[in-house]
Amino acid sequence: MRQYSSITKSKNTLYLLVAFALMCIGCNPVSFNEPIVSLEQYKIEDGFELQVATSEPFIEAPVSMDFDNSGRMWVVEMKGYMQNLEGTGQNMPNGTITILEDLDHDGITDHSKTFIDSLILPRAIAHVYGGLLYAEPPNLWFVDIKNDEPVNKVLVDSLYSDGGNVEHQPNGLMMHIDNWIYNAKSNFRYQMKHGKWIKEPTSFRGQWGITKDNFGRLYYNNNSTQLIGDYILPNTTIKNLYYKPKAALNRTLTANQRVYPLHPTSVNRGYEKGVLDKDSLLINVTSACGPLIYRGDQFLKKYSENAFVCAPEANLIKRNILTFNALETTAKQAIEKQEFIASTDEGFRPVNLFNGPDGNMYIVDMHRGIIQDKAFLTPYLQKHYANKKLDTIIGMGRILRVKHTKSSPYKVVDIETLKTSNLVGLLNNSNGWLRDRAQQLLILKNENAAIPLLKKIAITTTNSIAQIHAMHTLNGMGVLNFKTLEKVLTSNSNVNAISHALVLLEQFAKPNNLPSTLKSINTLLLKNNTEIDFYLASSIGKWAQLSPNQLFPVLLKLSNRYKDSMVHQEAITNSLRGLENEFLLFSNQEQQNDIATTILPKLLNTALNNKNKDLKNSIYTKTSVGTDSRTAGFKIYRNICATCHGVDGDGINGLAPPLKNSEYVTKSAKRLASIILHGISGPIHVNGKLYDLNLTMPGLVDNSEYSDEDVQNIISYLNNAFSGELENISTEQIKSLRDKKPANGGTFSEKELLQIK
């Protein structure tokens, strides 16, 4: 059976009006004829069609995107990223956020305008609260939009992406169903309330890209793992500051990380055993990113909530089928040994995926040769890039649209113009993008006319997804009330709707609501449902604070019901925050022998011990991602070493010898540390060649600006960039080498260095 159909468009890439484009650089707006891009080198799963929504010359190096309420694409262009093998120019303010328009409504960009320019490595955007949220390290900004121009710029967070490598800094900015904005590579979430921005801790998630399913579970990944996710709704089990839950968070969903590229693959450590097969094809993902749970309505039903994952290093996109089993989610390759999209075009670099307002899926294709930051670029991969001339694939970029062959013609609704009743109606829509944006607009408009309509949907049990949206919309508007949630809990509602209602109910924990809530809880306990019981266990913490004697028996019953379930026991530990001792005393007094057979006492004692030592869950103490050693080392190298040795390590004639494959970099970490600390002077042999330079390289030993850790970081970078073979060296060893000075008390000679092993 044929699993793939080849995408064909007869013409090669057509660069139109190049001279005109050059003359118009800086003009705003810019208009071109629609470019034609060949997709002959691309294969896609049978039944699907790949289209070019936009490409160069309209965009360059796109890394993320969002749609506005009119259906226009807004694209983040990280133009400064790795423009060459040396990694120079990354601090140039040449990044942009561009608005792309389709004036003839055929689904292809024919007009562009710059919204914001002069950005340094921008990485994420989100249309929220009637404006635009965007990330430009280290800051997170919000601007209002007036006539397609930014106004009223506000600094939301000056530490949004403080530290870290360009590939390892927070990104994503995804507005969730709970009205919080979540990120990848971050342990914070954001929300604007009453005109003020709120930042609060959340679980740390992933590396590049974040997505969600219809229920509200979050998904993400890292370079070597296709798909990671949470089994539960966010922030439901992390309220006990002194206990860090693990059972339901940051779970690897894909047991198999296998990829199936169409051609030999150039990856960073391809020389290591098990990275490439005998045909030089990549075996497992090394740059997984930009995951997406498809929530559109234009694919066949079997594709609903499938997980798609980018693998730009292998020029492909994977498809996984999600399976939901109570409080566990798993993902499995959709078609054995074949990918959803794969290409022999090594410029195809999918880095992000998005659901669109038209119900289709959109691919952000950075479309360039180099996708490895300089700090992590090994000599092996640098050679591959150079030999294949991949460093010449630059100045390009694509947004591709994935359509099913049986989908409806391209059409986007301008939801900005819809009446309140129509917006409420969209909460029942089969397209997740429309539901999400309708919810946001209703909260932003905050019109009284929407309230009775939303309440009606919230308590109507025919569509649980619409119920969930309606409850959170009311909550976002500040008009959700206890009685509405009570009706959801007491009606014959779907498990998913009840779960969300329980999470939302905790904010109404007041004495006058307690009798009715206890009645609802006891009714729900009779259902004996795994998921409902979890959200009961995790969300009655504030009720337990009000009346421990009435809620402790409920938690004890749940603990005994799920003796072997770490997920439930951690949920109970979450609810018993601040009441650990009291509950342990209660359980002993009740003489419930069963409690001794559960793991709950151990978890509660862990929380108590952590509290005594003031050891909080790291999400409550961690303020930034920090800077990894190679990135930190590269920054120092670039500032103080590259002037003489060159950014590429090839050395500079008359100034300094090369570092690439130099025995002073590859043979001994102690020797290298001694050079960095104390310097070197006189003639020196490198790779058998004599460098008789009448110059002295000073050391850092007397420079208080550079610590032992800084020296360690320089060595880490040099090892990765120029050798890949050097052993590690500790800061303690470096500290001891500070006192082992050359005989002359100044700098080392070659003869002295060779004696250091």
Beta strands, then each sheet from edge to edge (+ up, - down):
strand 1: 4-6
strand 2: 30-31
strand 3: 42-45
strand 4: 48-55
strand 5: 62-67
strand 6: 73-77
strand 7: 95-101
strand 8: 111-119
strand 9: 124-128
strand 10: 131-136
strand 11: 139-146
strand 12: 149-157
strand 13: 171-175
strand 14: 181-184
strand 15: 186-193
strand 16: 196-205
strand 17: 211-212
strand 18: 218-222
strand 19: 225-229
strand 20: 251-252
strand 21: 289-293
strand 22: 307-311
strand 23: 316-325
strand 24: 328-333
strand 25: 341-343
strand 26: 350-355
strand 27: 361-365
strand 28: 398-404
strand 29: 679-681
strand 30: 684-686
strand 31: 689-691
strand 32: 696-698
sheet 1: 1+ 3- 25+ 23- 22+ 21-
sheet 2: 1+ 3- 25+ 23- 24+
sheet 3: 2+ 8- 7+ 6- 5+
sheet 4: 4+ 28- 27+ 26-
sheet 5: 9+ 10- 11+ 12-
sheet 6: 13+ 14-
sheet 7: 15+ 16-
sheet 8: 17+ 18- 19+ 20-
sheet 9: 29+ 32-
sheet 10: 30+ 31-
end
